[in-house]
Amino acid sequence: MKEMGFQACCLRCDAEDIAATSRCKRCISRHTDIRDKIAAVSHDDPFTQLAKEMLMMAAAPHRHDHDEIHGPILVEQQRLAAGLSEPVPESTIEEVEALFKQQKSKKKDNVIHDIANQNQWKDEAPSKQVQKEMIGMFEQQDHSQYGARTIPSREIKPVDRSERIGEDAALTDRLQAAVNAEELPDREREEGAKESFEALQKHREDWKSVLSEVDDLLKDTENNED
């Protein structure tokens, strides 16, 4: 009955509290029929809406006991329902202290310290002898060329990326131009998109020119060094 929203009827019933009696079966059958009829109604006339609201309040009185009209009845329903359950004993000071002690004794995993940091010297620095051996390993290697620019032994041909998927600069500019023109009126949108596209293309060509000049400058510098 509680799941159907009719627990209030059982709490105020004058019959003996014995499960599976004929009176209980009749009530359950009738209440089930009422619940199904209310759920099957598709229209929201005032009477049906009131029935649905009453059913919701009866099923979950703790969520609606602030209601100005039905609040006191719903509070009384919760008090009657609480009288059917076994009282929950209050926790003693000893139980609370034992719970805190148990939580304090649990070891919390530290992802960085316990898992990520697997350094064998994380708790204690290596000995002087180990330090000398480690330094000696680095001193035996030649680091003179580290950081130097690689000079290829053969000419590297430039790669043509114009046909690669996802690198269509013209398409990208057209899309950006269309986005820029969305804020314009409809009659000016097409012309605005065209002007924006031309401006983006010009900016791209200017940038290519700057990169070309920088590339030529770098080549001249390399030739002078040789």
C-alpha positions as CSV (number, residue, x, y, z in Angstrom):
1,M,0.0,0.0,0.0
2,K,2.9,2.4,0.7
3,E,4.3,1.9,-2.8
4,M,0.8,2.7,-4.3
5,G,0.5,5.9,-2.3
6,F,-2.3,4.6,0.0
7,Q,-0.4,4.0,3.2
8,A,-2.5,6.7,4.9
9,C,-5.5,4.4,4.6
10,C,-3.8,1.6,6.4
11,L,-2.5,3.8,9.1
12,R,-6.0,5.0,9.9
13,C,-7.8,1.7,9.4
14,D,-9.6,0.2,12.4
15,A,-9.1,-3.4,11.3
16,E,-6.6,-5.7,13.0
17,D,-3.1,-5.5,11.7
18,I,-2.9,-9.0,10.2
19,A,-1.5,-9.5,6.7
20,A,-3.4,-11.1,3.9
21,T,-6.9,-10.8,5.4
22,S,-9.9,-10.6,3.2
23,R,-10.5,-6.9,4.1
24,C,-6.9,-6.0,3.2
25,K,-7.2,-7.8,-0.1
26,R,-10.4,-5.9,-1.0
27,C,-8.7,-2.6,-0.1
28,I,-5.6,-3.4,-2.1
29,S,-7.7,-4.4,-5.1
30,R,-9.8,-1.3,-5.1
31,H,-6.8,1.0,-4.5
32,T,-4.9,-0.7,-7.4
33,D,-7.9,-0.1,-9.7
34,I,-8.0,3.6,-8.7
35,R,-4.3,4.1,-9.2
36,D,-4.5,2.5,-12.7
37,K,-7.4,4.6,-13.7
38,I,-5.7,7.8,-12.6
39,A,-2.6,6.9,-14.5
40,A,-4.5,6.1,-17.6
41,V,-6.3,9.4,-17.8
42,S,-4.6,11.6,-20.4
43,H,-6.5,14.9,-19.9
44,D,-5.7,17.3,-17.1
45,D,-9.1,18.5,-15.9
46,P,-9.2,20.0,-12.4
47,F,-10.6,16.9,-10.8
48,T,-8.0,14.5,-12.3
49,Q,-5.2,17.0,-11.4
50,L,-6.4,17.1,-7.8
51,A,-6.5,13.3,-7.6
52,K,-2.9,13.1,-9.0
53,E,-1.7,15.7,-6.5
54,M,-3.4,13.9,-3.5
55,L,-1.8,10.6,-4.7
56,M,1.7,12.1,-4.8
57,M,1.3,13.7,-1.3
58,A,0.1,10.4,0.2
59,A,2.9,8.4,-1.4
60,A,5.7,10.8,-0.2
61,P,4.3,12.9,2.7
62,H,7.8,14.0,3.7
63,R,8.2,15.9,0.5
64,H,4.9,17.8,0.7
65,D,4.5,18.4,4.5
66,H,5.2,22.1,3.9
67,D,1.9,22.4,2.1
68,E,-0.3,25.1,3.8
69,I,-3.5,23.1,3.6
70,H,-2.5,19.4,3.8
71,G,0.8,19.8,5.7
72,P,-0.5,19.0,9.2
73,I,-2.2,15.8,7.9
74,L,0.9,14.7,6.2
75,V,3.0,15.3,9.3
76,E,0.5,13.2,11.3
77,Q,0.8,10.5,8.7
78,Q,4.6,10.4,9.1
79,R,4.2,10.2,12.9
80,L,1.8,7.2,12.6
81,A,4.2,5.5,10.2
82,A,7.1,6.0,12.5
83,G,5.1,4.3,15.3
84,L,5.1,1.1,13.3
85,S,8.9,0.8,13.0
86,E,11.3,-0.2,15.7
87,P,12.9,2.7,17.4
88,V,16.5,3.4,16.4
89,P,18.8,3.5,19.4
90,E,20.9,6.6,19.8
91,S,24.6,6.3,19.3
92,T,26.7,6.3,22.4
93,I,29.9,8.3,22.9
94,E,31.9,5.1,22.8
95,E,30.4,4.1,19.4
96,V,31.2,7.6,18.0
97,E,34.8,7.5,19.3
98,A,35.2,3.9,17.9
99,L,34.0,5.1,14.5
100,F,36.4,8.0,14.4
101,K,39.3,5.7,15.5
102,Q,38.4,3.3,12.7
103,Q,38.3,6.0,10.1
104,K,41.6,7.5,11.3
105,S,43.3,4.1,11.1
106,K,42.5,3.6,7.5
107,K,45.4,4.3,5.2
108,K,44.5,6.7,2.3
109,D,46.1,6.0,-1.0
110,N,48.3,8.8,-2.4
111,V,48.4,8.5,-6.2
112,I,51.5,10.6,-6.6
113,H,53.5,9.2,-3.6
114,D,52.4,5.6,-3.7
115,I,51.9,4.9,-7.3
116,A,53.5,7.4,-9.6
117,N,56.7,8.0,-7.6
118,Q,58.5,4.7,-7.7
119,N,61.9,6.3,-7.2
120,Q,64.0,4.1,-4.9
121,W,65.6,7.1,-3.3
122,K,62.3,9.0,-2.6
123,D,62.7,8.5,1.2
124,E,66.5,8.6,1.4
125,A,69.2,10.1,-0.8
126,P,71.7,7.7,-2.5
127,S,75.1,7.1,-0.8
128,K,78.1,9.1,-1.9
129,Q,79.5,6.1,-3.7
130,V,76.3,5.7,-5.7
131,Q,76.4,9.4,-6.5
132,K,79.9,9.2,-7.9
133,E,79.0,6.2,-10.0
134,M,76.0,8.0,-11.5
135,I,78.1,11.1,-12.2
136,G,80.8,8.9,-13.9
137,M,78.2,7.4,-16.2
138,F,77.3,10.8,-17.5
139,E,80.9,12.0,-17.8
140,Q,81.7,9.0,-20.0
141,Q,79.3,10.1,-22.7
142,D,80.0,12.8,-25.3
143,H,77.5,15.7,-24.9
144,S,79.4,18.2,-27.1
145,Q,76.8,17.9,-30.0
146,Y,73.7,18.2,-27.8
147,G,71.6,21.1,-28.9
148,A,73.4,21.6,-32.2
149,R,71.3,22.0,-35.4
150,T,71.2,19.0,-37.6
151,I,72.8,19.5,-41.1
152,P,71.3,17.0,-43.5
153,S,73.6,15.1,-45.8
154,R,71.3,15.4,-48.7
155,E,68.7,17.9,-50.0
156,I,65.3,17.6,-48.5
157,K,62.6,18.4,-51.0
158,P,59.7,20.5,-49.9
159,V,56.4,18.7,-49.3
160,D,53.3,19.8,-51.2
161,R,50.5,19.9,-48.7
162,S,48.0,21.7,-50.8
163,E,46.1,18.5,-51.6
164,R,46.0,17.1,-48.1
165,I,42.6,16.6,-46.5
166,G,41.9,19.2,-43.8
167,E,44.4,21.8,-45.2
168,D,42.2,23.5,-47.7
169,A,42.9,27.1,-46.8
170,A,40.4,28.5,-49.3
171,L,37.6,26.4,-47.9
172,T,38.6,27.5,-44.4
173,D,38.5,31.2,-45.4
174,R,35.1,30.7,-47.0
175,L,33.6,29.2,-43.9
176,Q,35.0,31.9,-41.7
177,A,33.7,34.6,-44.1
178,A,30.2,33.0,-44.0
179,V,30.4,33.1,-40.2
180,N,31.5,36.8,-40.2
181,A,28.6,37.7,-42.5
182,E,25.9,36.1,-40.4
183,E,25.4,39.3,-38.4
184,L,24.7,41.4,-41.5
185,P,21.2,41.9,-43.0
186,D,20.0,39.3,-45.5
187,R,20.4,41.7,-48.5
188,E,24.1,42.5,-47.5
189,R,25.1,39.0,-46.4
190,E,26.3,37.6,-49.7
191,E,28.4,40.7,-50.6
192,G,29.7,40.9,-47.0
193,A,30.8,37.2,-47.2
194,K,32.6,37.9,-50.5
195,E,34.5,40.9,-49.1
196,S,35.4,39.0,-45.9
197,F,36.7,36.1,-48.0
198,E,38.9,38.4,-50.1
199,A,40.3,40.1,-47.0
200,L,41.2,36.7,-45.5
201,Q,42.8,35.6,-48.7
202,K,44.9,38.8,-48.9
203,H,45.9,38.4,-45.3
204,R,47.0,34.8,-46.0
205,E,49.0,35.9,-49.1
206,D,50.7,38.7,-47.1
207,W,51.7,36.2,-44.4
208,K,53.1,33.8,-47.0
209,S,55.2,36.7,-48.4
210,V,56.6,37.5,-44.9
211,L,57.5,33.8,-44.3
212,S,59.2,33.7,-47.7
213,E,61.3,36.7,-46.9
214,V,62.3,35.2,-43.5
215,D,63.2,31.9,-45.3
216,D,65.4,33.8,-47.8
217,L,67.1,35.7,-44.9
218,L,67.9,32.4,-43.1
219,K,69.3,30.9,-46.3
220,D,71.5,34.0,-46.8
221,T,72.8,33.6,-43.3
222,E,73.6,30.0,-43.8
223,N,75.5,30.8,-47.0
224,N,77.5,33.5,-45.3
225,E,78.5,31.2,-42.4
226,D,79.7,28.6,-44.9
